Amino acid sequence: MEQLGFSVADIIVSFLWIIVMLMMMFAFILVGVEAFSPQSSFASVTNSFLPIMAGVSVNQKSDKAEQKPEELKEAAEETLNLE
């Protein structure tokens, strides 16, 4: 790593900065949810599902991402009726 210009101290400082930023982001999300939610247990359950479902939807893989370029080209030609 030193050949790339990173010292141990640089790596530790960067890691700590990332942890601080992550904690600030979570605090921002929690304060935002608190500000716009009524004070009931049903609302808290509903608001907890919002970030969970957002994370699940972002991490789902699509079938088209796993296809090869040739397969995508053939599928596009079939859809557009090009020959």
MOUR-V677908 format. One record per run of one state. SS is the DSSP state (~ for helix, > for strand, _ for the rest). FROM is the first residue (numbers start at 0). LEN is the number of residues. If there is no record, write none. Layout:
SS/FROM/LEN
SS/FROM/LEN
This chain:
_/0/1
~/1/3
_/4/3
~/7/28
_/35/5
~/40/19
_/59/4
~/63/3
_/66/2
~/68/12
_/80/3
